[in-house]
Amino acid sequence: MKRLSMVLLSLITAAVAMFFTACGSSEDDIRLQQWSDDIEQFRTHIIRWHPRFANRLINERDENLEIREAFDSSIDALLLDIRGLTDFEIKVEMQRSVALLRDNHFFFTGFAGYTANMRIARYPLMFGYFGDGFYLYRAHADFADALNIRLVAVNGVPIQDVFDEFSRFWSVENIYDAKYQFATLLNAAIILQAIGISDGKQVTYTFDGGVEITATETHNWERMITTLRWLTSAPLVDARADGELPLFHQNLRQNLWHEFVPEYGILYICIRGWVADVQGVFARAVRNTFDENDVTAVIIDARSNPGGDANQFIDLFSHFARNLPEDRLFYFVNEGSNSGSLGAAYFLENIGAVIIGQPLAQNSDFYWFGSSASRLLLNYSRLEITPPPTFWSAHQVHGRQPDDGIFRPHIIIGYTIDDWINNRDPFFDYVLERIGVELEDGA
């Protein structure tokens, strides 16, 4: 059936092309008409599915009415300007329309030619946001001279201007989400090209002190398609002090792991993604460790956790709360903590946990992932869009809604480039101080 539909679509497309040819239209006219039809299909599908427009509980909010007007205006402008645009530029403008929704669960996956995990060719450079700016913290050995230095410009454009262009292009929830995502995508040639910073062939990064490195097409690291997420298998170097890595930089290949630290009586639980705990194996192992040891505090670390289903661990977290002294359950988050990490933050707060770190990337009102029902392939370009169909409100579920929609931890602690260099974890150190552990000088 699917094959028959594709055949019919091909026949229809050919017939339309023959019609325009017969009428004297050029091949470019036909292409532009097909793009115009795709863009209208794009608009109609998003308005039909996205909760900002389709959910009657929220679509009359002033914010969403303004977004609807801006979205429609952007599509109208694109249709008017389409004749002067290349295929790539049309995709870029469509992505800018998506960015107006300020929704990091919306996937316009065809833009980069891959699926939502951004498996695209990258330069062998890893950037991060470290409180006072963006730094190169891992890189191929050819670029080691720029490690741990703050980035100030890309192809001569000041970094703030590059960031502002990115924020108008990529769909982000808030300023913290924007900074985190921008850092992770500073090595993506196609993103820099899309926002007008690069021609896609060469990028020069300028750092404090005038240090410069230039990455070219020959540096595009196709192997990062499979190695980007877990950096231990990547041939990158860093410039850190000797010594043991803090717990949250260990076991980078594991989504779920835990360790009891007997000298402090701390049970440390790292959750890099709220992945399925098949038959509760992980939760049982953690609970057994908790029950069998003299645990004085529990840390649940969800820094840079992209999301998933945290509800599967509710019973485990509740067990901690019931059996620990007051203020001995801690939850770590940062600008990369998304989706399920926010739901977990509200739940843990409600049962008495102390939340530590940076404001979350995920706004307290957000939208669940789309599914096959909301997925659409555009007729001509075959670009895929998957708008999220479901609205989630922390206020409705938990009774607390920040004025700006941003969840802020009880204890705000930053993570600096000096912490990275010297293998420190200021979040963990704060817990030690809070539970009465005296730190050694320089710890």
C-alpha positions as CSV (number, residue, x, y, z in Angstrom):
1,M,0.0,0.0,0.0
2,K,2.8,2.4,0.9
3,R,4.6,1.6,-2.4
4,L,1.4,2.2,-4.3
5,S,1.0,5.6,-2.6
6,M,4.5,6.6,-3.5
7,V,3.9,5.5,-7.2
8,L,0.8,7.6,-7.3
9,L,2.6,10.6,-5.8
10,S,5.3,10.3,-8.4
11,L,2.7,10.2,-11.2
12,I,1.0,13.2,-9.8
13,T,4.2,15.1,-9.5
14,A,5.2,14.2,-13.1
15,A,1.7,15.2,-14.3
16,V,2.1,18.6,-12.6
17,A,5.5,19.1,-14.1
18,M,4.2,18.2,-17.6
19,F,1.3,20.7,-17.1
20,F,3.6,23.6,-16.3
21,T,5.9,22.6,-19.1
22,A,3.0,22.6,-21.5
23,C,2.0,26.1,-20.3
24,G,5.5,27.4,-20.9
25,S,6.6,27.4,-17.3
26,S,10.3,26.8,-16.6
27,E,11.7,24.0,-14.5
28,D,12.4,26.5,-11.8
29,D,8.8,27.7,-11.9
30,I,7.7,24.1,-11.3
31,R,10.2,23.7,-8.4
32,L,9.0,26.9,-6.8
33,Q,5.4,25.9,-7.1
34,Q,6.1,22.5,-5.5
35,W,8.0,24.3,-2.7
36,S,5.1,26.7,-2.2
37,D,2.7,23.7,-1.9
38,D,5.1,22.1,0.7
39,I,5.3,25.3,2.7
40,E,1.5,25.6,2.9
41,Q,1.3,21.9,3.8
42,F,4.0,22.6,6.5
43,R,1.9,25.6,7.9
44,T,-1.4,23.7,7.9
45,H,0.0,20.6,9.6
46,I,1.7,22.6,12.4
47,I,-1.4,24.7,13.1
48,R,-3.5,21.5,13.2
49,W,-1.2,19.7,15.6
50,H,0.9,22.0,17.8
51,P,-0.8,22.7,21.2
52,R,0.1,26.4,21.0
53,F,-2.5,26.6,18.1
54,A,-4.6,23.5,18.5
55,N,-5.2,23.1,22.3
56,R,-8.2,25.1,23.4
57,L,-6.9,25.4,26.9
58,I,-4.0,27.5,25.9
59,N,-4.3,28.7,22.3
60,E,-6.1,31.9,23.3
61,R,-3.3,33.0,25.6
62,D,-1.7,36.3,24.6
63,E,1.7,34.6,24.1
64,N,0.3,32.0,21.8
65,L,-1.8,34.4,19.8
66,E,1.4,36.5,19.3
67,I,3.3,33.4,18.2
68,R,0.5,32.4,15.8
69,E,0.6,35.8,14.2
70,A,4.4,35.7,14.0
71,F,4.4,32.2,12.6
72,D,1.8,33.0,9.9
73,S,3.7,36.2,9.0
74,S,7.0,34.2,8.6
75,I,5.3,31.7,6.3
76,D,3.7,34.5,4.2
77,A,7.0,36.3,3.9
78,L,8.7,33.1,2.8
79,L,6.1,32.5,0.1
80,L,6.7,36.0,-1.2
81,D,10.5,35.7,-1.2
82,I,10.7,32.2,-2.4
83,R,11.8,33.0,-6.0
84,G,15.1,34.3,-4.9
85,L,16.0,31.4,-2.6
86,T,17.9,28.2,-3.1
87,D,16.5,24.9,-1.7
88,F,18.8,25.2,1.2
89,E,17.8,28.7,2.0
90,I,14.1,27.7,1.9
91,K,14.8,25.0,4.5
92,V,16.6,27.6,6.6
93,E,13.6,29.9,6.5
94,M,11.3,27.0,7.4
95,Q,13.5,26.3,10.4
96,R,13.3,29.9,11.5
97,S,9.5,29.6,11.4
98,V,9.9,26.5,13.7
99,A,12.1,28.5,16.0
100,L,9.3,31.0,16.6
101,L,7.4,28.2,18.5
102,R,10.1,28.1,21.2
103,D,9.7,24.4,21.6
104,N,12.6,22.0,21.8
105,H,10.4,19.0,21.4
106,F,9.5,20.0,17.8
107,F,11.4,18.0,15.2
108,F,12.0,19.4,11.7
109,T,14.3,16.5,11.1
110,G,14.8,16.9,7.4
111,F,16.7,20.2,7.8
112,A,20.1,18.6,8.5
113,G,19.3,15.4,6.5
114,Y,19.3,13.2,9.6
115,T,17.1,12.5,12.5
116,A,16.6,14.5,15.7
117,N,19.8,13.5,17.5
118,M,21.7,15.8,15.0
119,R,23.9,13.0,13.6
120,I,25.6,15.3,11.2
121,A,29.2,15.9,10.2
122,R,31.0,17.8,12.9
123,Y,34.4,19.4,13.3
124,P,36.4,17.5,15.9
125,L,35.8,20.3,18.5
126,M,33.7,20.1,21.6
127,F,32.4,23.4,23.1
128,G,30.6,23.9,26.4
129,Y,29.1,26.8,28.3
130,F,31.0,27.4,31.5
131,G,29.3,30.3,33.2
132,D,31.1,33.2,31.7
133,G,31.2,32.1,28.1
134,F,31.8,29.3,25.6
135,Y,35.0,27.3,25.8
136,L,36.7,24.6,23.7
137,Y,37.1,21.8,26.2
138,R,37.9,18.8,24.0
139,A,39.4,18.7,20.5
140,H,41.5,16.8,18.1
141,A,45.2,17.2,18.9
142,D,45.6,19.5,15.9
143,F,43.6,22.1,17.8
144,A,44.9,21.6,21.3
145,D,46.4,25.1,21.5
146,A,42.9,26.5,22.0
147,L,41.7,24.2,24.8
148,N,40.2,25.8,27.9
149,I,40.2,29.3,26.3
150,R,37.1,31.4,25.9
151,L,35.7,31.7,22.4
152,V,35.2,35.3,21.3
153,A,34.4,35.1,17.6
154,V,33.5,32.8,14.7
155,N,34.8,33.8,11.2
156,G,35.3,37.3,12.6
157,V,31.7,37.6,13.9
158,P,31.6,38.4,17.7
159,I,30.3,35.4,19.6
160,Q,27.3,37.3,21.0
161,D,26.1,38.1,17.5
162,V,26.6,34.4,16.5
163,F,24.6,33.4,19.5
164,D,21.8,35.8,18.7
165,E,21.6,34.5,15.1
166,F,21.4,30.9,16.4
167,S,18.7,31.8,18.9
168,R,16.5,33.1,16.0
169,F,17.2,30.0,14.0
170,W,17.0,27.0,16.4
171,S,14.0,26.2,18.5
172,V,14.8,26.7,22.1
173,E,12.8,27.0,25.3
174,N,14.7,29.7,27.2
175,I,18.0,31.4,27.5
176,Y,19.6,28.5,29.3
177,D,18.4,26.0,26.7
178,A,19.8,28.3,24.0
179,K,23.3,28.5,25.6
180,Y,23.5,24.8,26.1
181,Q,22.3,23.9,22.6
182,F,24.5,26.6,21.0
183,A,27.6,25.2,22.7
184,T,26.8,21.7,21.4
185,L,26.3,22.9,17.9
186,L,29.2,25.2,17.5
187,N,31.1,22.4,15.8
188,A,28.3,21.7,13.2
189,A,29.2,23.2,9.9
190,I,25.7,23.1,8.5
191,I,24.3,25.1,11.4
192,L,27.0,27.8,11.0
193,Q,26.2,27.9,7.3
194,A,22.5,28.2,7.9
195,I,22.8,31.2,10.2
196,G,25.1,33.0,7.8
197,I,28.4,32.7,9.7
198,S,30.1,30.2,7.4
199,D,30.1,29.0,3.7
200,G,30.0,25.5,5.0
201,K,33.6,24.8,3.9
202,Q,35.8,26.6,6.4
203,V,35.4,28.0,9.9
204,T,37.9,30.1,11.9
205,Y,37.3,30.2,15.7
206,T,39.0,33.1,17.6
207,F,39.7,32.8,21.3
208,D,40.8,35.2,24.1
209,G,44.4,36.3,23.6
210,G,44.1,36.1,19.8
211,V,44.4,32.3,19.6
212,E,42.9,31.1,16.3
213,I,42.1,27.7,14.9
214,T,40.7,26.9,11.4
215,A,38.6,23.9,10.6
216,T,37.9,22.9,7.0
217,E,35.9,20.3,5.1
218,T,38.9,17.9,5.5
219,H,38.3,18.1,9.3
220,N,34.7,17.1,9.1
221,W,34.7,14.1,11.3
222,E,32.2,11.6,10.0
223,R,33.0,9.1,12.7
224,M,31.4,11.5,15.2
225,I,28.1,10.2,13.8
226,T,28.5,7.3,16.2
227,T,30.9,8.7,18.8
228,L,29.7,12.2,19.5
229,R,27.4,11.3,22.4
230,W,29.8,9.2,24.4
231,L,33.2,10.9,24.1
232,T,35.4,8.2,25.6
233,S,35.5,6.4,22.3
234,A,36.4,9.6,20.4
235,P,40.0,10.4,19.6
236,L,39.9,13.8,21.3
237,V,42.2,15.3,23.8
238,D,41.7,17.7,26.7
239,A,44.0,19.8,28.9
240,R,43.0,18.9,32.4
241,A,45.0,18.5,35.6
242,D,46.1,15.0,36.6
243,G,44.0,13.2,39.1
244,E,40.8,11.3,39.5
245,L,37.8,12.5,37.6
246,P,34.7,13.6,39.6
247,L,31.9,11.0,39.6
248,F,29.8,12.8,37.0
249,H,32.6,12.6,34.4
250,Q,33.0,8.8,34.9
251,N,31.2,6.0,33.1
252,L,30.2,8.2,30.2
253,R,28.9,5.2,28.2
254,Q,26.3,4.4,30.9
255,N,22.9,6.1,31.1
256,L,22.1,4.6,34.5
257,W,24.7,3.8,37.1
258,H,25.3,4.2,40.8
259,E,28.0,4.0,43.4
260,F,28.1,4.1,47.2
261,V,30.9,6.3,48.6
262,P,31.5,4.9,52.0
263,E,33.9,7.6,53.3
264,Y,31.1,10.1,53.0
265,G,28.1,7.8,53.4
266,I,26.8,9.1,50.1
267,L,24.8,7.0,47.6
268,Y,25.5,8.6,44.2
269,I,23.1,7.9,41.3
270,C,23.9,9.1,37.8
271,I,21.0,9.3,35.4
272,R,22.2,10.6,32.0
273,G,18.9,9.7,30.3
274,W,15.6,8.6,31.7
275,V,15.8,5.4,29.7
276,A,13.6,2.4,30.3
277,D,14.7,0.4,33.4
278,V,13.9,-3.0,32.0
279,Q,11.8,-4.9,34.6
280,G,13.1,-2.5,37.3
281,V,16.6,-4.1,37.4
282,F,18.4,-0.8,38.0
283,A,15.9,0.5,40.6
284,R,16.1,-2.7,42.6
285,A,19.9,-2.7,42.5
286,V,20.0,0.9,43.8
287,R,17.4,0.2,46.5
288,N,19.4,-2.8,47.7
289,T,22.6,-0.7,47.9
290,F,20.7,1.9,49.9
291,D,19.2,-0.7,52.3
292,E,22.4,-2.6,52.8
293,N,24.7,0.3,53.6
294,D,24.9,3.1,56.1
295,V,23.7,5.8,53.8
296,T,23.5,9.3,55.2
297,A,22.7,11.2,51.9
298,V,21.6,10.4,48.4
299,I,22.5,12.3,45.3
300,I,20.5,11.9,42.1
301,D,22.5,13.5,39.2
302,A,20.5,14.5,36.1
303,R,22.9,17.0,34.7
304,S,22.8,17.2,30.8
305,N,20.0,14.6,30.9
306,P,18.0,15.1,27.7
307,G,14.8,13.7,29.1
308,G,12.6,10.6,29.0
309,D,10.3,8.9,31.6
310,A,11.2,9.7,35.2
311,N,8.0,8.2,36.5
312,Q,9.5,4.7,36.6
313,F,11.7,5.9,39.5
314,I,9.0,7.5,41.7
315,D,8.8,4.6,44.1
316,L,12.6,4.5,44.5
317,F,12.8,8.2,45.1
318,S,10.0,8.0,47.6
319,H,11.8,5.3,49.4
320,F,14.8,7.5,49.9
321,A,12.6,10.4,51.2
322,R,10.9,8.1,53.8
323,N,14.2,6.7,55.1
324,L,16.6,9.6,55.0
325,P,16.9,12.5,57.5
326,E,15.6,15.8,56.4
327,D,17.6,17.6,53.7
328,R,19.7,14.6,52.9
329,L,18.2,13.9,49.4
330,F,19.8,16.0,46.7
331,Y,19.0,16.4,43.0
332,F,21.6,17.9,40.5
333,V,20.5,19.7,37.3
334,N,21.9,22.1,34.8
335,E,21.1,23.9,31.6
336,G,21.1,20.6,29.7
337,S,18.5,19.0,31.9
338,N,15.3,18.6,29.8
339,S,11.8,17.2,29.7
340,G,11.6,14.3,32.2
341,S,14.3,15.9,34.2
342,L,11.9,18.8,34.9
343,G,9.1,16.4,35.9
344,A,11.6,14.7,38.3
345,A,12.6,18.1,39.7
346,Y,9.1,18.9,40.7
347,F,8.4,15.5,42.1
348,L,11.6,15.5,44.1
349,E,11.0,19.0,45.4
350,N,7.5,17.9,46.6
351,I,9.0,15.0,48.6
352,G,11.6,17.2,50.2
353,A,14.7,17.0,48.0
354,V,17.2,19.8,47.8
355,I,17.6,20.9,44.1
356,I,21.1,22.1,43.2
357,G,22.6,23.5,40.1
358,Q,21.5,25.8,37.2
359,P,18.1,26.8,35.9
360,L,16.7,24.1,33.7
361,A,16.5,24.2,29.9
362,Q,12.9,22.9,29.9
363,N,10.2,25.5,30.6
364,S,7.6,24.5,33.1
365,D,4.9,24.6,30.4
366,F,6.1,22.3,27.5
367,Y,5.0,19.8,25.0
368,W,5.5,16.1,24.8
369,F,7.1,14.4,21.8
370,G,5.2,13.8,18.6
371,S,4.4,10.3,17.4
372,S,3.5,8.6,14.1
373,A,0.1,10.3,14.3
374,S,1.6,13.8,14.1
375,R,4.5,12.9,11.8
376,L,4.3,14.2,8.2
377,L,6.5,14.0,5.1
378,L,6.1,17.0,2.9
379,N,4.9,16.0,-0.6
380,Y,7.7,17.4,-2.7
381,S,10.8,17.9,-0.5
382,R,10.1,14.8,1.6
383,L,11.2,16.8,4.7
384,E,9.9,15.3,7.9
385,I,8.1,17.3,10.6
386,T,6.9,15.9,13.9
387,P,5.1,18.5,16.0
388,P,4.3,17.5,19.6
389,P,0.6,17.1,20.1
390,T,0.4,17.2,23.9
391,F,0.6,20.0,26.4
392,W,2.1,19.5,29.9
393,S,1.9,22.1,32.7
394,A,3.9,22.0,35.9
395,H,1.4,24.4,37.4
396,Q,-1.5,22.0,36.8
397,V,0.4,19.0,38.1
398,H,2.5,20.4,40.9
399,G,0.9,23.7,41.8
400,R,4.0,25.8,41.3
401,Q,4.5,27.9,38.2
402,P,7.5,30.4,37.9
403,D,6.5,33.7,36.4
404,D,8.9,33.2,33.5
405,G,8.3,29.5,33.2
406,I,11.9,28.6,34.2
407,F,12.5,26.2,37.1
408,R,15.3,27.4,39.3
409,P,17.1,25.1,41.8
410,H,17.0,25.9,45.5
411,I,20.8,26.3,45.5
412,I,22.3,28.0,42.4
413,I,25.8,26.8,41.7
414,G,27.8,27.3,38.5
415,Y,30.3,25.1,36.8
416,T,33.4,27.0,35.6
417,I,36.2,26.2,33.2
418,D,38.5,26.0,36.3
419,D,36.3,23.4,37.8
420,W,36.7,21.4,34.5
421,I,40.4,21.8,34.4
422,N,41.0,20.9,38.0
423,N,38.5,18.0,38.1
424,R,36.3,19.6,40.7
425,D,32.6,19.1,41.1
426,P,31.2,22.1,43.0
427,F,27.8,20.5,43.3
428,F,29.2,17.5,45.1
429,D,31.4,19.7,47.2
430,Y,28.4,21.7,48.3
431,V,26.7,18.5,49.5
432,L,29.7,17.4,51.4
433,E,29.8,20.8,53.2
434,R,26.1,20.6,53.9
435,I,26.3,17.2,55.5
436,G,29.2,18.3,57.6
437,V,32.2,16.8,55.7
438,E,35.3,19.0,56.1
439,L,37.0,19.5,52.7
440,E,40.7,19.5,52.3
441,D,42.4,22.8,51.1
442,G,42.1,23.0,47.3
443,A,39.3,20.4,47.1
